[in-house]
Amino acid sequence: MPIYEYHCTACDENFEVSRKITEGPLAACPSCHGKVEKLISQSSFVLKGSGWYKTDYAGKGKKDATPAPACASSGSKSACAGCPSAAD
């Protein structure tokens, strides 16, 4: 059940009430029975499960579209057809 925050205009008290979503708004203060106003407060939520953090999905399934030339992986200094330095 959601928790709603109210302010009583008669006794100047702020309080929280847990109510069902289907229930209407609270009309009277529980302590002095004065008129209440519903406050807008910051809501919070928790993300549970996998996939919510950058480390959970970043990089998964990514493959390099252009494979490195063979000379780059072997450490050879000689120019080959697949190296950009071959044109030099």
N, C-alpha and C positions, 0 to 999 in steps of 0.2 A: 504494500500500500504506500502511496506517496505521502510525503510529509509536507504540509502547507504551513506557511508562516503568516500570522495575523497580527494586527495592531488594534488595540482597543482605544477608541477615541475618548471614552469616559474616564478610565483609570490610567491611561497612557502606558499600558503594559504590552509588551511584545511576547507572543507565545507561539508554540508549534503544535499542530494537531495532525495526527495520522488519520486520513480518511480515504475511502474508496474513490476511484475516479468517477463512478456512477452516482455518488452522493453529491448533493448540491453544496454550494459554499456555506460556511458557517455564518450565522446571522447575529449571534450574541456572544458576548464574552462569558467564559465559564465561571469567572470569579465574581463579576459585578453585573452581568447581564446587560452591559452597555453595547452600543453599536460597534462593530468591528469592520476593519478594512483588510482585504487580502493583500499581502505584500509580495512583491516579485523579488525572489532571492536567487542567488546563484545555485544552479543544480550541479550535482557531481555524478559521475558514472565511472565504472571500472571496465576496462577492456580485458576480457579473459580469453584464453585460448591462444593458439598459434596464429601467426600471420599479422599481428598488430604492431610489431616492432620492425624497424628497418633491417635489423640483422636476421629476421626470420625469412624475409623474401628477397632481399637485395642480392643480385647476382645469380639467383637460381635460374637455370635455363638459359643464361646468356652464353653465347659462344662467339668467339672472334670470327668475324665474317671473312677476313683475309688472313690465311695462315702465314706464318713467318717463313721466309726462304730458308732453304737447307743450309746455306753458308752462314746464316746468322746463328743458327742453333749449334753448328759445329765449331764456330769460332774461327773459321778460315778467313784470312785477310784478302784472299784472291777474289777478284770480281766475278760475279756470276750473272746470269740473265735475270734472276729474280730480285736482285738488289738495286735500290735506287742509286747507289754509288757506281754501278756498272757503266753509267753514261759518262762519268768523269774521265 
